[in-house]
């Protein structure tokens, strides 16, 4: 009566078929496992010169992403108490976006592309934004944000290996991909 609903099966041992070496070579997943190589996108540079080269290269490649990272942290720090500074930050961001849209809308403009360097314009927009933030009383927020994010950016720029990045030249020529680097 104690065994309602349970079934007992006799314990049997069966010899499992052994896989020979010939069967392993025919297995397609075995071949795929041999072809997969795991690589780490980060590595410590061997010399200070290679670290400097990596920093310059990664600032060129990931420059816009670094700027967006710093801007996002500054935006988050200004949200709770510095509403006026936040409005100035958003306004200067819109001015910067309009400048870059103008660059994309007029690709043959000699004035915008050859005479006025976009790095100078971005630097001036940064200086104007920093002055506006300081004048509205949020200078300490800007200082804390820069002191917290620039070391993170520099560590990423030193450790990130960019030799494995592939750029599709056909897509860039046809206008399908937008280049996101500031330099």
QUIQUI-V676966 format. One record per residue. N is the residue number from 1. PSI is psi in radians with two decimals (none if undefined). OMEGA is omega in whole degrees, -180 to 180 (999 if undefined). Layout:
n = (N | N)
psi = (PSI | PSI)
omega = (OMEGA | OMEGA)
//
This chain:
n = (1 | 2 | 3 | 4 | 5 | 6 | 7 | 8 | 9 | 10 | 11 | 12 | 13 | 14 | 15 | 16 | 17 | 18 | 19 | 20 | 21 | 22 | 23 | 24 | 25 | 26 | 27 | 28 | 29 | 30 | 31 | 32 | 33 | 34 | 35 | 36 | 37 | 38 | 39 | 40 | 41 | 42 | 43 | 44 | 45 | 46 | 47 | 48 | 49 | 50 | 51 | 52 | 53 | 54 | 55 | 56 | 57 | 58 | 59 | 60 | 61 | 62 | 63 | 64 | 65 | 66 | 67 | 68 | 69 | 70 | 71 | 72 | 73 | 74 | 75 | 76 | 77 | 78 | 79 | 80 | 81 | 82 | 83 | 84 | 85 | 86 | 87 | 88 | 89 | 90 | 91 | 92 | 93 | 94 | 95 | 96 | 97 | 98 | 99 | 100 | 101 | 102 | 103 | 104 | 105 | 106 | 107 | 108 | 109 | 110 | 111 | 112 | 113 | 114 | 115 | 116 | 117 | 118 | 119 | 120 | 121 | 122 | 123 | 124 | 125 | 126 | 127 | 128 | 129 | 130 | 131 | 132 | 133 | 134 | 135 | 136 | 137 | 138 | 139 | 140 | 141 | 142 | 143 | 144 | 145 | 146 | 147 | 148 | 149 | 150 | 151 | 152 | 153 | 154 | 155 | 156 | 157 | 158 | 159 | 160 | 161 | 162 | 163 | 164 | 165 | 166 | 167 | 168 | 169 | 170 | 171 | 172 | 173 | 174 | 175 | 176 | 177 | 178 | 179 | 180 | 181 | 182 | 183)
psi = (-0.35 | -0.12 | 0.62 | 2.28 | -0.05 | 2.56 | 2.54 | 2.22 | 2.45 | 2.48 | 2.06 | 2.50 | 2.32 | 2.54 | 2.14 | 2.46 | 2.30 | 2.50 | 2.21 | 2.96 | -0.54 | -0.62 | -0.57 | -0.62 | -0.39 | -0.23 | 2.08 | -0.51 | -0.50 | -0.69 | -0.68 | -0.70 | -0.60 | -0.49 | -0.42 | 2.24 | 2.26 | 2.18 | 2.61 | 2.25 | -0.01 | 2.49 | 2.59 | 2.23 | 2.53 | -0.55 | 2.80 | -0.53 | -0.73 | -0.53 | -0.73 | -0.71 | -0.71 | -0.71 | -0.83 | -0.77 | -0.79 | -0.54 | -0.60 | -0.68 | -0.82 | 0.29 | -0.81 | -0.66 | -0.65 | -0.74 | -0.75 | -0.66 | -0.85 | -0.73 | -0.73 | -0.75 | -0.74 | -0.73 | -0.79 | -0.66 | -0.45 | -0.32 | -0.82 | -0.76 | -0.27 | 1.30 | -0.70 | -0.74 | -0.66 | -0.69 | -0.73 | -0.68 | -0.77 | -0.66 | -0.77 | -0.52 | -0.71 | -0.69 | -0.73 | -0.77 | -0.72 | -0.66 | -0.81 | -0.58 | -0.66 | -0.69 | -0.71 | -0.55 | -0.51 | 1.28 | -0.37 | 0.05 | 2.08 | -0.65 | -0.80 | -0.55 | -0.49 | -0.81 | -0.86 | 2.00 | 2.38 | -0.41 | -0.63 | -0.73 | -0.76 | -0.69 | -0.75 | -0.71 | -0.62 | -0.77 | -0.77 | -0.74 | -0.75 | -0.72 | -0.75 | -0.74 | -0.70 | -0.73 | -0.42 | 0.10 | 0.24 | 0.48 | -0.62 | -0.60 | -0.74 | -0.76 | -0.77 | -0.71 | -0.81 | -0.67 | -0.37 | -0.58 | -0.55 | -0.71 | -0.63 | -0.76 | -0.76 | -0.69 | -0.74 | -0.74 | -0.56 | -0.71 | -0.37 | 2.21 | 2.18 | 0.15 | -0.38 | 0.01 | 2.40 | 2.26 | 2.28 | 1.80 | -0.57 | -0.72 | -0.67 | -0.63 | -0.60 | -0.10 | 0.16 | -0.59 | 2.45 | 2.30 | 2.24 | 0.13 | 2.54 | -0.46 | none)
omega = (-176 | -176 | 179 | 174 | 179 | 177 | 179 | 177 | 179 | -180 | 179 | 176 | 177 | -180 | 179 | -179 | -180 | -179 | -180 | 180 | 180 | 180 | 180 | -180 | 178 | -179 | -177 | 180 | 178 | 179 | -180 | 179 | 179 | -178 | -177 | 176 | 179 | 179 | 178 | -179 | -180 | 179 | 178 | -180 | -176 | -178 | 176 | 178 | 178 | 175 | 179 | 178 | 179 | 180 | -179 | -180 | -178 | 174 | 176 | -177 | -174 | -175 | -179 | 178 | 177 | 179 | 179 | 178 | -180 | -180 | -179 | 179 | 178 | 179 | -179 | -180 | -180 | -174 | -172 | -169 | -173 | -176 | -179 | 177 | 178 | 178 | 177 | 178 | 179 | 179 | 179 | 175 | 178 | 177 | 179 | 178 | 179 | 177 | -180 | 174 | 176 | 176 | -180 | -178 | -179 | -176 | -179 | -178 | 179 | -179 | -176 | -173 | -176 | -174 | 180 | 180 | -176 | 176 | 177 | 179 | 179 | 178 | 178 | 177 | 176 | -180 | 179 | 178 | 179 | 179 | 178 | -180 | 179 | -179 | 179 | 174 | -179 | -180 | 179 | 176 | 179 | -180 | 179 | 180 | 180 | 180 | 179 | -174 | -178 | 174 | 178 | 179 | -179 | 177 | 178 | -179 | 179 | -172 | -176 | 176 | -177 | 180 | -177 | 179 | 180 | 178 | 179 | -177 | 180 | -180 | 179 | -179 | -178 | 177 | -179 | -179 | 177 | 178 | -173 | -179 | 178 | -178 | 999)
//
